[in-house]
Amino acid sequence: MKDWFLGLSALEHVYFWLGVVATVFLIVQIIILCCTSFGGDVDIDGDGDIDVDSDSGVSIFTVKSITAFLAVGGWAGLLTCAVASDKLQWISVFVAVIAGAAAMAVVVFAMRAMLKLQCNGAVQHEKLVGKQATVYVSVPAQRSGRGKITLTAQGRFLELDAMTDDGEKIAVDETVEIISTENECAVVKRFTEQAAEIPTEATPSESETVEQ
């Protein structure tokens, strides 16, 4: 390994160190992306933007895409130098650029897909009106504070801030109904089941006769 490293040319050393540094940086970014989880504080287009693609909302030249360009381009250039003759070492530059550009395109496509999924997965609060929920943190009376409610809607388990116009605090585990939403906060009221309708008495059938 040592002999191989010492036998590298100046150009191969450049490719090697570009590949190593960029790969380590790329791995760190992937770990951070996984830890922040998809819908959290994932930074898609705010990390060193240079040229913004306004149609997609995702920047083309970001730290992630440039890192992928350098990592893949570095290793592709080093591999090309290893298989090409001394007179054809210059070809490695073109191979490195093409491979890096392809990696950058993959990253941009992946970021666009993630952004699309994130938008499609946004909760549509206006469609929660009329839904029943369970109080998770007690809701103070007359909008004097906010509590929390939980419910299953739109194919997922949701936890939302909640407030109420009721004159009394709504305690934990009570069932409430969402009557409106304001700034992603649900306005709720106590849920009361409608009283069962009392069936009307049947009228005497026409066949019945009055006793004389």
Number of C-alpha atoms within 10 A of each C-alpha: 6 6 7 7 11 9 11 15 11 9 15 22 16 14 25 21 16 19 24 15 14 22 20 13 16 20 12 12 15 12 11 12 16 12 12 12 11 14 13 11 10 16 12 19 22 12 12 12 14 13 11 14 12 9 7 12 14 20 23 23 20 22 20 23 22 19 26 26 27 27 27 25 29 31 22 24 28 26 17 21 23 14 11 13 11 9 7 11 17 15 14 24 19 14 19 24 18 17 22 25 19 16 21 24 16 15 20 21 14 12 22 18 12 16 20 13 13 13 11 10 13 10 14 11 16 13 12 20 15 13 15 20 25 19 24 20 17 19 28 20 16 13 16 11 13 19 22 19 27 19 17 14 15 14 7 10 9 13 15 17 20 27 27 25 15 15 10 11 18 22 16 15 14 14 19 21 19 22 16 18 18 11 7 14 17 25 21 27 20 18 14 9 6 6 6 6 6 6 6 6 6 6 6 8 7 6 6 7 8 5 4 3
